[in-house]
């Protein structure tokens, strides 16, 4: 019965989190460990394996919709890949309790940064958030830094590392749709790198991957189609606050563990 429930859970994650929020790896790990009693190492590896095809599908859908900032995405992906390698190398060095505290604090700090970026954008009256034609050195440094944070989080515990990526894109002034589409694009590099490194540990449960991926890919493909039916103004107004709240809530949950 648990295995039969996984495709439905995967569909909801793909629809509401991966394509609309840009991630979901942490949700996978939490559900597998808390409700299905899957060992953390297996849950982390399974999460990364499932994220790969769903982020690819999400990227293609958002690319067609014009929501991917390729220039910023590639710069951030470079930092993210390096971070995933670094995080994986040190994944056994940090106690779980210590890592939870660091991760929780980091998520809360990122939520505050996202709030500041959102307020600046609202005050500036720029609600569209179009892609930049040029990227300054300061923007490059910010993109690499936030990508590095996302990659380190992925390498350490197998989560997607979405929150730093989304926070970085918000800080760089990306609009809601551009922020989501570009973050999904960056996650392709993060998840692939993290999975390849963790694959050597033999922790991937392929039956779990198949059940989750079947539902999640459907949700990831459907979400961008649904976004076309919602006005850009509505998304720009409501999506960033939702992502901010999710980031803060995740921070408190991890911090209290």
N, C-alpha and C positions, 0 to 999 in steps of 0.2 A: 504493500500500500504506500509505503514511503517513496519507493521508486516511481510509482504511478503519479504521485503528487509533484515530483520534480519538474516535469515539463510545464505544468501550469504555473509553478513558482517562477521558472525561468522566463516564461512569457511575460509575466507581470514585471519582472526585473528589467527585461529587455525593452518593454514598452514605456515604463515609468522612470527608469533610472538610467540605463545605458544610453538610450537615444535622446532622452529629454534632459538628463543631468550629466551625461558624459562619462559615467563610470559604473560602479556596481560590484567591483571585486570584494570590497569590504562587506557588502551585504551577503554575497555568496558565502564567504568564510563564516560570518556570524550565523547564518541559517544552517549551514552544514554541521557546524560544531554544536550549536545550542539545541537544535531540534532533531537532528539526525544522528547525533553522537559520533560524528566522523572525527578522527584524530586531526588536530590542527595542521600538521604537516601535509596530510593527504588533502584536507580542505583547501589549503593554500595553493598547492600544485593543481588541484582540480579547478579552482577558481581561475587561475591564469590560463589554463588550457581552454576553458569555456569562453573566456573573454576574447581570445584571438579571432575566431570566426565572427562573433557578434560585432566586434568593433570594426572589422573589415566591411561587413554589410552596412553598419551604421555610417561609416565613412563614405562609402559609395553613394548612399542615399542623400547624405548631407552635401556631398560634392555636387551632385546633380542639382540640388536646390540652391547652390551658391553660398553655402554656409561655412565653407572651410577657408581659413586664411593660411594658405600654403606656406608663405614666407615665414610667418611667426611660428607656425606648426613645426616646420623642419628644424628651426633653430632650437625650439623647446624640446623636440624629440632628441636632438643630439645630447643635450644635458640629461634628459631622462634615461637614455640608454646607458650613459656613463654612471648615473646614479643607481640604476638597477644592478649593474655589475658590482659596484662598491657595496651596496646593501646586501647582496647575496654573499659576498665574501665575509661580511661581518654578521651574518644572520645567526650564527651559533654563539657569538661572543656576548650578546646582551641578554640579561635575564628578562623573561616575559613581563614581569611586573614593572620593571624599569622602563621597558619599551612602551608599555601601555601609558605610563605617565607622560613620557616625552611626546607620544603620538597625540594624546588627548590635549595637551597644552598647545601643540602645534596646530591642531585643528581649530581650536578656539582663537588663536592668534590670526589664522588665515580667515576665519569668519569675520573678525573685526576689520581686517584689510579689505575684504569684499564689501562690507558695509560702507567703509570710507570711499571706495571706488564708486559704489552705486550712488551715494549722496553727491559726490562731485559731478557725476554724469547728469543726475537729475537737475542740479543747480545750473549746470552749463546748458541745459536744454537740448543736448544732443541725444536724442532717443534712438537714433538709427544704428550707430555703431558700425560704420562701413569699414571694409578692409583697408589697411594702410598701404599706400603706394611705396613708402620708404620706411626703413626701420633704423632708428638712431642707435648709437652705441649703448646708450643707457637702456633702450628697449631690449637690445641683444643681451645685455648683462642680466636684466630682470627675467627674460625668457629662459635663459640658461639656468639661472638660480632656481626658479620655480620648477622647471623641468627636472633638475637634479634632485630636488626634494621629493617629487613624485616618484622618481625612479628608485630612490633610496627606500621609500616606504614599500614599494613593490618588491624590491629585492629582499627586504628584511622579513616580511611576513606573508607575501603573496597577494596583497591587496592591489587594486589597480593603480593607486596613487593619484586618483582623480582630483581630490580636493586641492592640492597645491597647484595643479595644472589649471583648474578652473579659476582659482583665486588669482593666479598669475595673469591669465587672459583678461580677467575683470580689471586688474590693476593697469594693464596695458591699454584699456579703453575699448575692448571689443564689445560689440552688442550681444544681446542674449542669444540669438540664433548663431552668430559667428562664434561665440564663446563655446556653445555646446558642440557645434560641428567640428571646430578645431581641436577641442579636447578629445573627442572620439578619435580623430586622426592621430593625435599624439599617443593615445593609448594603444594603438596598433604596435608601435615600436616598443613601448614599455612592456606590454603583456608578452610579446614574442620573445624579447630578451630574457625576461624573468622566467618564462616557461622553459626555454632552452637550458638555462642554468639549473633550474630545479629538476628538470627531467632526468639528469644524471643521478639524482637521489632515489629514483624509482618510486616516487610518491603519487603518481598520477593514477587515479581510479577511472579507467576509461568508460566503464558502465555509467558512472555518475556524470562524466563529461557528456556522453551521448544524450542522456535524459535531459540534462540542463540545457545543452546547446540547441536541441531540437525546438524547445519552447522559446528560448531567448532569441534565437535568430529570427523567428517569426515576429516577435515583439520589436526587435531592433529594426526590422524592415518596415513595419507598419507605422512606427512613431513619426518619422519624417513626413510620411504621406498625410498623417493626421495634422501635423503642424501647418500644412498648406491651407487648411480650412480655418485656421485661427489667424486673426489679424496680427500684423507685426507689432502694432501699438500695444495690443493686449499682452503679447508675449514679453515685450520689453518692460512692461509694468509689473507683471506678476512672476515671471520665471526667475529673475535674479533674487527676489526676496525668498522664494521657495528654496533655492539652492543655498542661500545663506542660513536659513533655519535648519535645513538638513545637515549642513556642516557643523553648526553649533551643537545640535542634538547629538551627532556622532561623537563630537569632542567630549561632551559631558559623559556619555555612555562609556567610552573607552577610558576616560580619566577615573571613573568610579570603579572600574574592574579591579 
